[in-house]
Amino acid sequence: MIGKLGLIMVVVKDMDRSVRFYRDVLGLRLEFTIPQWSQFDAGNIKIGLHPEGEQVKVSPTSGCTFGFEVTNIESTVAELKRKGASFLMEPHKEDFGWLAAVSDPDGYIIQIFQTAAQAQPA
């Protein structure tokens, strides 16, 4: 039987640059890093960074994104901007709550969302 989803792998062009982004900007805890893999604890899932190579290529527009749930989208977005994050979409109201989107160093879209139950007026 298949268990819970446990890992998202992101192919990156520059491992050091991407480790700094996921660790220092997003604030994820780096579990370990070796030349061909860096792994982060993202709560209930792991995010693994794999360097681009012959078999895997950076492709941020191939239809896969991931998101982080936050309790206060306005303060989270402000903090990420202070750390140099580049936002593709500012927080805006959706049916489920609030949504924003940030780009990682290779152009992958990372959603930042706050559910309606936690949403506060802008």
N, CA, C and O atoms as a GROMACS GRO file, in nm:
protein
  488
    1MET      N    1   0.085  -0.118   0.000
    1MET     CA    2   0.000   0.000   0.000
    1MET      C    3   0.090   0.125   0.000
    1MET      O    4   0.193   0.128   0.066
    2ILE      N    5   0.050   0.224  -0.072
    2ILE     CA    6   0.123   0.351  -0.079
    2ILE      C    7   0.098   0.428   0.050
    2ILE      O    8  -0.014   0.434   0.099
    3GLY      N    9   0.205   0.486   0.105
    3GLY     CA   10   0.194   0.568   0.226
    3GLY      C   11   0.172   0.714   0.192
    3GLY      O   12   0.141   0.748   0.078
    4LYS      N   13   0.189   0.797   0.288
    4LYS     CA   14   0.170   0.941   0.268
    4LYS      C   15   0.280   0.997   0.179
    4LYS      O   16   0.391   0.943   0.173
    5LEU      N   17   0.250   1.105   0.110
    5LEU     CA   18   0.350   1.173   0.029
    5LEU      C   19   0.459   1.223   0.121
    5LEU      O   20   0.430   1.291   0.220
    6GLY      N   21   0.584   1.191   0.090
    6GLY     CA   22   0.691   1.223   0.183
    6GLY      C   23   0.802   1.310   0.128
    6GLY      O   24   0.884   1.362   0.205
    7LEU      N   25   0.808   1.330  -0.006
    7LEU     CA   26   0.921   1.401  -0.064
    7LEU      C   27   0.881   1.470  -0.194
    7LEU      O   28   0.806   1.416  -0.275
    8ILE      N   29   0.933   1.590  -0.211
    8ILE     CA   30   0.927   1.660  -0.338
    8ILE      C   31   1.072   1.686  -0.378
    8ILE      O   32   1.149   1.741  -0.300
    9MET      N   33   1.108   1.645  -0.501
    9MET     CA   34   1.243   1.670  -0.551
    9MET      C   35   1.239   1.789  -0.646
    9MET      O   36   1.153   1.797  -0.734
   10VAL      N   37   1.334   1.881  -0.628
   10VAL     CA   38   1.345   1.999  -0.713
   10VAL      C   39   1.483   1.994  -0.778
   10VAL      O   40   1.585   1.987  -0.709
   11VAL      N   41   1.487   1.999  -0.911
   11VAL     CA   42   1.614   1.999  -0.984
   11VAL      C   43   1.663   2.143  -0.992
   11VAL      O   44   1.588   2.233  -1.032
   12VAL      N   45   1.790   2.165  -0.955
   12VAL     CA   46   1.844   2.300  -0.945
   12VAL      C   47   1.972   2.316  -1.026
   12VAL      O   48   2.046   2.219  -1.047
   13LYS      N   49   1.999   2.437  -1.072
   13LYS     CA   50   2.120   2.466  -1.150
   13LYS      C   51   2.242   2.486  -1.059
   13LYS      O   52   2.352   2.445  -1.095
   14ASP      N   53   2.223   2.548  -0.944
   14ASP     CA   54   2.333   2.582  -0.855
   14ASP      C   55   2.295   2.540  -0.712
   14ASP      O   56   2.215   2.608  -0.647
   15MET      N   57   2.351   2.430  -0.666
   15MET     CA   58   2.313   2.374  -0.536
   15MET      C   59   2.334   2.473  -0.423
   15MET      O   60   2.245   2.491  -0.340
   16ASP      N   61   2.451   2.538  -0.417
   16ASP     CA   62   2.478   2.631  -0.307
   16ASP      C   63   2.377   2.746  -0.305
   16ASP      O   64   2.327   2.781  -0.198
   17ARG      N   65   2.348   2.803  -0.420
   17ARG     CA   66   2.252   2.914  -0.429
   17ARG      C   67   2.114   2.868  -0.384
   17ARG      O   68   2.045   2.940  -0.310
   18SER      N   69   2.073   2.750  -0.428
   18SER     CA   70   1.940   2.701  -0.391
   18SER      C   71   1.932   2.663  -0.243
   18SER      O   72   1.830   2.687  -0.179
   19VAL      N   73   2.039   2.605  -0.189
   19VAL     CA   74   2.041   2.574  -0.045
   19VAL      C   75   2.024   2.703   0.034
   19VAL      O   76   1.946   2.707   0.130
   20ARG      N   77   2.096   2.808  -0.004
   20ARG     CA   78   2.082   2.936   0.066
   20ARG      C   79   1.938   2.988   0.060
   20ARG      O   80   1.887   3.038   0.160
   21PHE      N   81   1.873   2.977  -0.056
   21PHE     CA   82   1.734   3.024  -0.069
   21PHE      C   83   1.640   2.944   0.021
   21PHE      O   84   1.566   3.003   0.100
   22TYR      N   85   1.642   2.813   0.011
   22TYR     CA   86   1.548   2.731   0.088
   22TYR      C   87   1.576   2.738   0.238
   22TYR      O   88   1.484   2.732   0.319
   23ARG      N   89   1.702   2.752   0.276
   23ARG     CA   90   1.739   2.761   0.417
   23ARG      C   91   1.725   2.904   0.471
   23ARG      O   92   1.656   2.926   0.571
   24ASP      N   93   1.789   2.999   0.405
   24ASP     CA   94   1.800   3.135   0.459
   24ASP      C   95   1.681   3.224   0.428
   24ASP      O   96   1.645   3.310   0.509
   25VAL      N   97   1.618   3.206   0.314
   25VAL     CA   98   1.502   3.289   0.277
   25VAL      C   99   1.374   3.223   0.324
   25VAL      O  100   1.296   3.285   0.397
   26LEU      N  101   1.350   3.098   0.284
   26LEU     CA  102   1.226   3.031   0.326
   26LEU      C  103   1.231   2.983   0.470
   26LEU      O  104   1.127   2.964   0.533
   27GLY      N  105   1.352   2.963   0.524
   27GLY     CA  106   1.365   2.923   0.663
   27GLY      C  107   1.347   2.775   0.690
   27GLY      O  108   1.320   2.735   0.804
   28LEU      N  109   1.361   2.691   0.587
   28LEU     CA  110   1.350   2.546   0.608
   28LEU      C  111   1.477   2.494   0.675
   28LEU      O  112   1.586   2.548   0.653
   29ARG      N  113   1.461   2.390   0.755
   29ARG     CA  114   1.576   2.331   0.824
   29ARG      C  115   1.647   2.233   0.732
   29ARG      O  116   1.588   2.135   0.686
   30LEU      N  117   1.774   2.260   0.705
   30LEU     CA  118   1.857   2.172   0.624
   30LEU      C  119   1.892   2.048   0.706
   30LEU      O  120   1.954   2.059   0.812
   31GLU      N  121   1.852   1.932   0.658
   31GLU     CA  122   1.883   1.807   0.728
   31GLU      C  123   2.023   1.759   0.693
   31GLU      O  124   2.098   1.718   0.782
   32PHE      N  125   2.059   1.761   0.566
   32PHE     CA  126   2.193   1.724   0.524
   32PHE      C  127   2.215   1.768   0.380
   32PHE      O  128   2.120   1.795   0.306
   33THR      N  129   2.341   1.775   0.342
   33THR     CA  130   2.376   1.807   0.204
   33THR      C  131   2.498   1.726   0.165
   33THR      O  132   2.595   1.715   0.241
   34ILE      N  133   2.492   1.668   0.046
   34ILE     CA  134   2.604   1.599  -0.018
   34ILE      C  135   2.609   1.653  -0.160
   34ILE      O  136   2.515   1.721  -0.202
   35PRO      N  137   2.713   1.626  -0.237
   35PRO     CA  138   2.722   1.689  -0.369
   35PRO      C  139   2.599   1.669  -0.460
   35PRO      O  140   2.564   1.759  -0.536
   36GLN      N  141   2.535   1.554  -0.452
   36GLN     CA  142   2.422   1.528  -0.543
   36GLN      C  143   2.284   1.539  -0.477
   36GLN      O  144   2.184   1.499  -0.537
   37TRP      N  145   2.278   1.592  -0.356
   37TRP     CA  146   2.146   1.598  -0.288
   37TRP      C  147   2.156   1.687  -0.166
   37TRP      O  148   2.252   1.678  -0.089
   38SER      N  149   2.057   1.772  -0.147
   38SER     CA  150   2.040   1.847  -0.022
   38SER      C  151   1.896   1.826   0.021
   38SER      O  152   1.805   1.834  -0.062
   39GLN      N  153   1.875   1.798   0.148
   39GLN     CA  154   1.740   1.766   0.194
   39GLN      C  155   1.698   1.857   0.308
   39GLN      O  156   1.775   1.883   0.401
   40PHE      N  157   1.573   1.904   0.299
   40PHE     CA  158   1.515   1.995   0.396
   40PHE      C  159   1.393   1.935   0.462
   40PHE      O  160   1.319   1.858   0.400
   41ASP      N  161   1.375   1.970   0.588
   41ASP     CA  162   1.254   1.934   0.661
   41ASP      C  163   1.153   2.045   0.639
   41ASP      O  164   1.176   2.160   0.678
   42ALA      N  165   1.041   2.011   0.576
   42ALA     CA  166   0.936   2.109   0.552
   42ALA      C  167   0.809   2.067   0.627
   42ALA      O  168   0.699   2.072   0.572
   43GLY      N  169   0.826   2.027   0.750
   43GLY     CA  170   0.711   1.988   0.831
   43GLY      C  171   0.673   1.844   0.805
   43GLY      O  172   0.743   1.752   0.847
   44ASN      N  173   0.562   1.824   0.734
   44ASN     CA  174   0.514   1.688   0.710
   44ASN      C  175   0.567   1.629   0.579
   44ASN      O  176   0.518   1.525   0.534
   45ILE      N  177   0.666   1.694   0.518
   45ILE     CA  178   0.722   1.647   0.392
   45ILE      C  179   0.868   1.691   0.383
   45ILE      O  180   0.909   1.787   0.448
   46LYS      N  181   0.946   1.620   0.304
   46LYS     CA  182   1.085   1.657   0.279
   46LYS      C  183   1.093   1.722   0.141
   46LYS      O  184   1.019   1.685   0.050
   47ILE      N  185   1.184   1.819   0.128
   47ILE     CA  186   1.213   1.876  -0.003
   47ILE      C  187   1.359   1.844  -0.032
   47ILE      O  188   1.448   1.880   0.045
   48GLY      N  189   1.381   1.775  -0.143
   48GLY     CA  190   1.515   1.739  -0.183
   48GLY      C  191   1.558   1.818  -0.305
   48GLY      O  192   1.483   1.830  -0.402
   49LEU      N  193   1.678   1.873  -0.300
   49LEU     CA  194   1.735   1.945  -0.414
   49LEU      C  195   1.833   1.853  -0.484
   49LEU      O  196   1.920   1.793  -0.420
   50HIS      N  197   1.820   1.842  -0.615
   50HIS     CA  198   1.907   1.757  -0.695
   50HIS      C  199   1.968   1.842  -0.805
   50HIS      O  200   1.896   1.915  -0.874
   51PRO      N  201   2.100   1.837  -0.822
   51PRO     CA  202   2.160   1.920  -0.927
   51PRO      C  203   2.120   1.873  -1.066
   51PRO      O  204   2.100   1.754  -1.091
   52GLU      N  205   2.109   1.970  -1.156
   52GLU     CA  206   2.078   1.939  -1.295
   52GLU      C  207   2.187   1.850  -1.352
   52GLU      O  208   2.305   1.866  -1.319
   53GLY      N  209   2.149   1.757  -1.436
   53GLY     CA  210   2.245   1.667  -1.497
   53GLY      C  211   2.192   1.612  -1.627
   53GLY      O  212   2.095   1.664  -1.682
   54GLU      N  213   2.255   1.507  -1.675
   54GLU     CA  214   2.215   1.448  -1.803
   54GLU      C  215   2.073   1.392  -1.799
   54GLU      O  216   1.999   1.404  -1.897
   55GLN      N  217   2.034   1.332  -1.687
   55GLN     CA  218   1.903   1.268  -1.675
   55GLN      C  219   1.792   1.361  -1.626
   55GLN      O  220   1.674   1.337  -1.654
   56VAL      N  221   1.828   1.466  -1.553
   56VAL     CA  222   1.726   1.557  -1.497
   56VAL      C  223   1.763   1.701  -1.528
   56VAL      O  224   1.880   1.741  -1.518
   57LYS      N  225   1.664   1.779  -1.567
   57LYS     CA  226   1.686   1.918  -1.606
   57LYS      C  227   1.596   2.011  -1.526
   57LYS      O  228   1.486   1.973  -1.483
   58VAL      N  229   1.644   2.134  -1.505
   58VAL     CA  230   1.561   2.237  -1.444
   58VAL      C  231   1.447   2.266  -1.541
   58VAL      O  232   1.472   2.292  -1.659
   59SER      N  233   1.324   2.263  -1.493
   59SER     CA  234   1.209   2.288  -1.578
   59SER      C  235   1.093   2.341  -1.495
   59SER      O  236   0.998   2.268  -1.466
   60PRO      N  237   1.100   2.469  -1.456
   60PRO     CA  238   0.997   2.524  -1.366
   60PRO      C  239   0.859   2.539  -1.427
   60PRO      O  240   0.764   2.566  -1.354
   61THR      N  241   0.843   2.522  -1.557
   61THR     CA  242   0.712   2.538  -1.619
   61THR      C  243   0.648   2.406  -1.659
   61THR      O  244   0.556   2.405  -1.741
   62SER      N  245   0.693   2.296  -1.603
   62SER     CA  246   0.643   2.165  -1.643
   62SER      C  247   0.518   2.120  -1.569
   62SER      O  248   0.479   2.004  -1.579
   63GLY      N  249   0.454   2.209  -1.495
   63GLY     CA  250   0.325   2.176  -1.435
   63GLY      C  251   0.328   2.130  -1.291
   63GLY      O  252   0.227   2.081  -1.242
   64CYS      N  253   0.439   2.144  -1.223
   64CYS     CA  254   0.445   2.104  -1.082
   64CYS      C  255   0.484   2.223  -0.996
   64CYS      O  256   0.588   2.285  -1.020
   65THR      N  257   0.404   2.254  -0.900
   65THR     CA  258   0.438   2.356  -0.801
   65THR      C  259   0.408   2.299  -0.664
   65THR      O  260   0.343   2.195  -0.652
   66PHE      N  261   0.455   2.365  -0.561
   66PHE     CA  262   0.420   2.324  -0.426
   66PHE      C  263   0.397   2.449  -0.344
   66PHE      O  264   0.440   2.558  -0.381
   67GLY      N  265   0.329   2.433  -0.231
   67GLY     CA  266   0.295   2.549  -0.151
   67GLY      C  267   0.314   2.524  -0.003
   67GLY      O  268   0.313   2.411   0.045
   68PHE      N  269   0.332   2.635   0.069
   68PHE     CA  270   0.345   2.632   0.214
   68PHE      C  271   0.228   2.706   0.276
   68PHE      O  272   0.197   2.818   0.237
   69GLU      N  273   0.163   2.642   0.372
   69GLU     CA  274   0.054   2.705   0.446
   69GLU      C  275   0.113   2.792   0.556
   69GLU      O  276   0.205   2.749   0.626
   70VAL      N  277   0.060   2.912   0.571
   70VAL     CA  278   0.106   3.004   0.674
   70VAL      C  279  -0.014   3.052   0.754
   70VAL      O  280  -0.128   3.042   0.709
   71THR      N  281   0.011   3.105   0.873
   71THR     CA  282  -0.098   3.155   0.955
   71THR      C  283  -0.124   3.303   0.934
   71THR      O  284  -0.233   3.352   0.965
   72ASN      N  285  -0.026   3.377   0.881
   72ASN     CA  286  -0.044   3.520   0.854
   72ASN      C  287   0.030   3.553   0.725
   72ASN      O  288   0.151   3.577   0.725
   73ILE      N  289  -0.044   3.555   0.615
   73ILE     CA  290   0.019   3.572   0.484
   73ILE      C  291   0.086   3.708   0.470
   73ILE      O  292   0.192   3.718   0.408
   74GLU      N  293   0.028   3.813   0.526
   74GLU     CA  294   0.086   3.946   0.512
   74GLU      C  295   0.223   3.955   0.580
   74GLU      O  296   0.318   4.007   0.521
   75SER      N  297   0.234   3.905   0.700
   75SER     CA  298   0.364   3.912   0.769
   75SER      C  299   0.465   3.818   0.705
   75SER      O  300   0.584   3.850   0.699
   76THR      N  301   0.420   3.703   0.658
   76THR     CA  302   0.511   3.609   0.592
   76THR      C  303   0.567   3.669   0.464
   76THR      O  304   0.687   3.660   0.439
   77VAL      N  305   0.481   3.730   0.382
   77VAL     CA  306   0.525   3.791   0.258
   77VAL      C  307   0.624   3.905   0.288
   77VAL      O  308   0.726   3.918   0.221
   78ALA      N  309   0.592   3.986   0.387
   78ALA     CA  310   0.682   4.097   0.423
   78ALA      C  311   0.819   4.043   0.466
   78ALA      O  312   0.922   4.099   0.427
   79GLU      N  313   0.821   3.937   0.545
   79GLU     CA  314   0.948   3.879   0.591
   79GLU      C  315   1.027   3.821   0.473
   79GLU      O  316   1.148   3.841   0.465
   80LEU      N  317   0.960   3.750   0.383
   80LEU     CA  318   1.029   3.693   0.268
   80LEU      C  319   1.086   3.801   0.177
   80LEU      O  320   1.195   3.786   0.122
   81LYS      N  321   1.013   3.910   0.161
   81LYS     CA  322   1.064   4.022   0.081
   81LYS      C  323   1.188   4.082   0.145
   81LYS      O  324   1.284   4.116   0.075
   82ARG      N  325   1.187   4.095   0.277
   82ARG     CA  326   1.305   4.148   0.348
   82ARG      C  327   1.428   4.059   0.324
   82ARG      O  328   1.541   4.107   0.323
   83LYS      N  329   1.403   3.931   0.306
   83LYS     CA  330   1.512   3.835   0.284
   83LYS      C  331   1.549   3.824   0.136
   83LYS      O  332   1.636   3.744   0.100
   84GLY      N  333   1.484   3.902   0.051
   84GLY     CA  334   1.520   3.906  -0.090
   84GLY      C  335   1.437   3.819  -0.183
   84GLY      O  336   1.473   3.803  -0.300
   85ALA      N  337   1.327   3.763  -0.135
   85ALA     CA  338   1.243   3.680  -0.222
   85ALA      C  339   1.177   3.765  -0.330
   85ALA      O  340   1.140   3.880  -0.308
   86SER      N  341   1.163   3.704  -0.447
   86SER     CA  342   1.101   3.770  -0.562
   86SER      C  343   0.959   3.716  -0.580
   86SER      O  344   0.940   3.599  -0.612
   87PHE      N  345   0.861   3.802  -0.558
   87PHE     CA  346   0.721   3.758  -0.567
   87PHE      C  347   0.668   3.773  -0.709
   87PHE      O  348   0.682   3.878  -0.772
   88LEU      N  349   0.606   3.666  -0.757
   88LEU     CA  350   0.542   3.666  -0.888
   88LEU      C  351   0.397   3.711  -0.876
   88LEU      O  352   0.339   3.764  -0.970
   89MET      N  353   0.340   3.689  -0.757
   89MET     CA  354   0.200   3.724  -0.733
   89MET      C  355   0.186   3.769  -0.587
   89MET      O  356   0.218   3.694  -0.495
   90GLU      N  357   0.140   3.890  -0.570
   90GLU     CA  358   0.116   3.943  -0.436
   90GLU      C  359  -0.005   3.872  -0.374
   90GLU      O  360  -0.087   3.816  -0.448
   91PRO      N  361  -0.018   3.874  -0.242
   91PRO     CA  362  -0.133   3.808  -0.179
   91PRO      C  363  -0.265   3.864  -0.232
   91PRO      O  364  -0.284   3.985  -0.243
   92HIS      N  365  -0.354   3.772  -0.265
   92HIS     CA  366  -0.487   3.812  -0.310
   92HIS      C  367  -0.588   3.707  -0.264
   92HIS      O  368  -0.553   3.592  -0.236
   93LYS      N  369  -0.713   3.750  -0.256
   93LYS     CA  370  -0.822   3.666  -0.206
   93LYS      C  371  -0.859   3.561  -0.309
   93LYS      O  372  -0.873   3.591  -0.428
   94GLU      N  373  -0.874   3.439  -0.263
   94GLU     CA  374  -0.923   3.327  -0.343
   94GLU      C  375  -1.041   3.265  -0.268
   94GLU      O  376  -1.069   3.305  -0.155
   95ASP      N  377  -1.111   3.171  -0.329
   95ASP     CA  378  -1.224   3.105  -0.264
   95ASP      C  379  -1.184   3.036  -0.134
   95ASP      O  380  -1.263   3.031  -0.040
   96PHE      N  381  -1.063   2.982  -0.126
   96PHE     CA  382  -1.018   2.907  -0.010
   96PHE      C  383  -0.954   2.994   0.097
   96PHE      O  384  -0.936   2.949   0.211
   97GLY      N  385  -0.917   3.119   0.063
   97GLY     CA  386  -0.847   3.208   0.155
   97GLY      C  387  -0.761   3.307   0.078
   97GLY      O  388  -0.812   3.379  -0.008
   98TRP      N  389  -0.631   3.311   0.108
   98TRP     CA  390  -0.538   3.405   0.045
   98TRP      C  391  -0.425   3.328  -0.021
   98TRP      O  392  -0.383   3.223   0.029
   99LEU      N  393  -0.374   3.380  -0.132
   99LEU     CA  394  -0.269   3.314  -0.208
   99LEU      C  395  -0.168   3.415  -0.258
   99LEU      O  396  -0.204   3.524  -0.303
  100ALA      N  397  -0.040   3.378  -0.251
  100ALA     CA  398   0.070   3.455  -0.310
  100ALA      C  399   0.163   3.354  -0.375
  100ALA      O  400   0.153   3.234  -0.349
  101ALA      N  401   0.255   3.402  -0.459
  101ALA     CA  402   0.350   3.312  -0.524
  101ALA      C  403   0.487   3.378  -0.530
  101ALA      O  404   0.500   3.495  -0.567
  102VAL      N  405   0.588   3.302  -0.492
  102VAL     CA  406   0.727   3.346  -0.493
  102VAL      C  407   0.804   3.256  -0.588
  102VAL      O  408   0.766   3.142  -0.612
  103SER      N  409   0.912   3.308  -0.642
  103SER     CA  410   0.996   3.231  -0.734
  103SER      C  411   1.126   3.192  -0.664
  103SER      O  412   1.187   3.274  -0.595
  104ASP      N  413   1.169   3.067  -0.682
  104ASP     CA  414   1.299   3.027  -0.627
  104ASP      C  415   1.408   3.068  -0.726
  104ASP      O  416   1.375   3.121  -0.833
  105PRO      N  417   1.536   3.046  -0.695
  105PRO     CA  418   1.643   3.093  -0.784
  105PRO      C  419   1.639   3.037  -0.926
  105PRO      O  420   1.692   3.100  -1.018
  106ASP      N  421   1.576   2.921  -0.946
  106ASP     CA  422   1.567   2.863  -1.080
  106ASP      C  423   1.433   2.891  -1.148
  106ASP      O  424   1.409   2.843  -1.259
  107GLY      N  425   1.346   2.969  -1.084
  107GLY     CA  426   1.218   3.005  -1.144
  107GLY      C  427   1.101   2.916  -1.106
  107GLY      O  428   0.991   2.935  -1.158
  108TYR      N  429   1.122   2.819  -1.017
  108TYR     CA  430   1.010   2.737  -0.972
  108TYR      C  431   0.914   2.823  -0.890
  108TYR      O  432   0.956   2.906  -0.810
  109ILE      N  433   0.786   2.801  -0.911
  109ILE     CA  434   0.683   2.877  -0.839
  109ILE      C  435   0.652   2.806  -0.709
  109ILE      O  436   0.621   2.686  -0.707
  110ILE      N  437   0.659   2.881  -0.599
  110ILE     CA  438   0.624   2.829  -0.467
  110ILE      C  439   0.506   2.910  -0.417
  110ILE      O  440   0.515   3.032  -0.402
  111GLN      N  441   0.397   2.842  -0.390
  111GLN     CA  442   0.278   2.908  -0.339
  111GLN      C  443   0.290   2.930  -0.189
  111GLN      O  444   0.343   2.845  -0.117
  112ILE      N  445   0.242   3.043  -0.144
  112ILE     CA  446   0.229   3.074  -0.002
  112ILE      C  447   0.079   3.097   0.018
  112ILE      O  448   0.021   3.185  -0.046
  113PHE      N  449   0.017   3.019   0.105
  113PHE     CA  450  -0.129   3.033   0.119
  113PHE      C  451  -0.173   3.032   0.264
  113PHE      O  452  -0.108   2.978   0.354
  114GLN      N  453  -0.287   3.096   0.283
  114GLN     CA  454  -0.351   3.105   0.415
  114GLN      C  455  -0.496   3.068   0.394
  114GLN      O  456  -0.563   3.127   0.309
  115THR      N  457  -0.546   2.971   0.468
  115THR     CA  458  -0.684   2.925   0.448
  115THR      C  459  -0.784   3.029   0.500
  115THR      O  460  -0.750   3.115   0.581
  116ALA      N  461  -0.906   3.018   0.452
  116ALA     CA  462  -1.011   3.112   0.491
  116ALA      C  463  -1.033   3.114   0.641
  116ALA      O  464  -1.064   3.218   0.699
  117ALA      N  465  -1.019   2.998   0.705
  117ALA     CA  466  -1.039   2.991   0.849
  117ALA      C  467  -0.939   3.079   0.924
  117ALA      O  468  -0.968   3.128   1.034
  118GLN      N  469  -0.823   3.099   0.865
  118GLN     CA  470  -0.720   3.182   0.928
  118GLN      C  471  -0.708   3.319   0.864
  118GLN      O  472  -0.640   3.407   0.918
  119ALA      N  473  -0.773   3.338   0.749
  119ALA     CA  474  -0.756   3.462   0.673
  119ALA      C  475  -0.802   3.584   0.750
  119ALA      O  476  -0.902   3.582   0.822
  120GLN      N  477  -0.726   3.690   0.732
  120GLN     CA  478  -0.760   3.817   0.795
  120GLN      C  479  -0.770   3.921   0.685
  120GLN      O  480  -0.699   3.910   0.585
  121PRO      N  481  -0.853   4.020   0.698
  121PRO     CA  482  -0.867   4.120   0.593
  121PRO      C  483  -0.734   4.189   0.564
  121PRO      O  484  -0.652   4.212   0.653
  122ALA      N  485  -0.715   4.221   0.437
  122ALA     CA  486  -0.592   4.290   0.395
  122ALA      C  487  -0.591   4.433   0.442
  122ALA      O  488  -0.495   4.506   0.416
   0.00000   0.00000   0.00000
